[in-house]
């Protein structure tokens, strides 16, 4: 996935360089690269964020159980 993102940044960067003005190049880069790629990367990372959250909750639950067992 990362190589696709890098390739897309390269393509859109070249598109932005060929625009007639600096403002048009910046707008092209923002609307064709930064916003769509940011959205795509956010959606693609959803599973990893959920797994990390689940693992943290499980670790907290296990730590609480160990603390409770140590008190008894």
C-alpha positions in Angstrom: 0.0 0.0 0.0 2.9 2.4 0.8 4.4 2.0 -2.7 1.1 2.9 -4.3 0.9 6.0 -2.1 4.4 7.1 -2.9 3.8 6.5 -6.6 0.6 8.6 -6.4 2.4 11.4 -4.6 5.0 11.4 -7.4 2.4 11.5 -10.2 0.4 14.3 -8.6 3.5 16.2 -7.8 4.5 16.2 -11.4 0.9 17.3 -12.3 1.2 20.1 -9.9 4.6 21.2 -11.3 3.0 21.5 -14.8 0.2 23.8 -13.6 0.2 27.4 -15.0 0.5 29.1 -11.6 1.8 28.3 -8.1 -1.7 28.6 -6.6 -3.1 26.1 -9.2 -0.2 23.7 -8.4 -0.9 23.9 -4.7 -4.6 23.4 -5.1 -4.0 20.5 -7.5 -1.6 18.9 -5.0 -4.0 19.4 -2.1 -7.2 18.2 -3.8 -5.7 15.4 -5.9 -3.1 14.1 -3.4 -3.3 15.2 0.2 -7.1 14.9 0.8 -7.8 11.6 -1.1 -4.6 9.9 0.1 -5.1 11.0 3.7 -8.7 9.6 3.5 -7.5 6.4 2.0 -4.7 5.9 4.5 -7.1 6.6 7.4 -9.6 4.0 6.1 -6.9 1.5 5.4 -5.5 1.8 9.0 -8.9 1.3 10.7 -8.3 -2.4 11.3 -4.9 -1.8 12.9 -6.3 0.9 15.2 -9.1 -1.5 16.3 -6.7 -4.3 16.9 -4.4 -2.0 18.9 -7.4 -0.8 21.0 -8.5 -4.4 21.6 -5.0 -5.4 22.6 -4.7 -2.5 25.0 -8.1 -3.3 26.6 -7.1 -7.0 27.0 -3.7 -6.0 28.6 -5.5 -3.7 31.0 -8.0 -6.4 31.9 -5.2 -8.9 32.5 -3.3 -6.4 34.6 -6.4 -5.8 36.7 -6.9 -9.5 37.2 -3.3 -10.0 38.2 -3.6 -7.1 40.7 -6.7 -8.6 42.2 -5.1 -12.0 42.5 -2.1 -10.5 44.2 -4.3 -8.8 46.8 -6.0 -12.1 47.7 
